[in-house]
Amino acid sequence: MPPPPLGVTFVVALTIWTALVLYVAGEYGRARRPAAAWARPVWLLGALVYLGHVATAFGFHHDWSHRAAYAYTAAQTEAYFGLDWGGGIWVNYAFTAVWVAEGLWWQLAPAHYARRWPVLTTAVRAVFLFMIINGAVVFVEGPRRLIGVCVLAALVGIWWNGRRAGA
């Protein structure tokens, strides 16, 4: 399959970076005491934009083929780590499920969501951290890597300050 046009690649990149910024902004609003009223809609918008990213990436880069996505992931993993393994695509699927489940739970049962076990919050944050490190730092180059490091620093700072404030 030939590479997609530059405009398509731009849309794929724009959707993920927009989703990340919205996610970080939502986390910032959630960590405030009291939590900002705008945090949940901003966070959920990030999740929706992320789904747009998945759709554009899967549709335009992989022609809606799991096999093509697996092969692409294997090639990227081989290039960076010397391991010809495409199983990371399943990690991406799981991450998508986590982000959607988090969003639905927070939207449909916010009181229940607020009372969940703190260890679950930590586990979800670890998943996001892992994915952002890989997707926004390890598997990108040039200025995008610096942007990814800034996103990570902001997110860790928000979580750290929120932890100290009881969030």
Salt bridges, closest charged atoms under 4 A:
GLU27 OE2 - ARG30 NH2 2.71
GLU27 OE1 - ARG125 NE 3.94
GLU102 OE2 - ARG116 NH1 2.48
